[in-house]
Amino acid sequence: MGLLATLLSGFASGETMAAVRRARSAAIVYAIALLAAFCGLGFLVGAAYIWTAARYGSLAAAIGFGVGFLVIAGLVVLVHSVMSGAQVRREARRRKADMKAMGITAALAVLPTLLKGGLKGKGGLGIILGPAVALAAYAIYRENVKSDTDHPDAGEG
């Protein structure tokens, strides 16, 4: 409730609109600076081409610049694919850790209820031990399956 009141009072006092105006003007200034930087870079590439053409000839300069830009493009794509693959693996590990934490949290949240009512009720200790044994068996199964798929020819030899 406090956050909503802060947002509403900020909006009512005009601070929010002032922040939006500052952000918009900063974006325009950075866009103009980026455009000027690209123009400067273009002129530097043009000057380098003119110098190379005067020294080695127009055809050699054009071929050299073409190959150079293709190599740069290939490197950019290669670096992007390596980085995105690493990011996907990091996100998968994080999701797995989050799911494990949520499972542990859910189990701990339900445990007092099971202990209070489950031991007195009809199922007794089996209500708690049954799923725990099944979970342990599944963990052992996954560990064995993972080791077999990681080393498919470990049994041969």
ZILIN-V788046 format. One line per field, one symbol per residue. ss: DSSP state (@ for helix, = for strand, . for the rest). phi: phi as a letter, one per 40 degrees, with the letter a starting at -180 (. if undefined). psi: psi as a letter, one per 30 degrees, with the letter a starting at -180 (. if undefined). A space follows every 10 residues. Layout:
# ZILIN-V788046
ss->???
phi->???
psi->???
This chain:
# ZILIN-V788046
ss->.@@@@@@@@@ @@@.@@@@@@ @@@@@@@@@@ @@@@@@@@@@ @@@@@@@@@@ @@@@@@.@@@ @@@@@@@@@@ @@@@@@@@@@ @@@@@@@@@@ @@@@@@@@@@ @@@@@@@@@@ @@@@@@@@.. .....@@@@@ @@@@@@@@@@ @@@@@@@@@@ .......
phi->.ccccccccc cccgcccccc cccccccccc cccccccccc cccccccccc cccccbhccc cccccccccc cccccccccc cccccccccc cccccccccc cccccccccc dccccccccc cccgcccccd cccccccccc cccccccccc bcbccch
psi->eeeeeeeeee eeffeeeeee eeeeeeeeee eeeeeeeeee eeeeeeeeee eeeeefleee eeeeeeeeee eeeeeeeeee eeeeeeeeee eeeeeeeeee eeeeeeeeef eeeeeefeff aefbffeeee eeeeeeeeee eeeeeeeefe ifgefl.
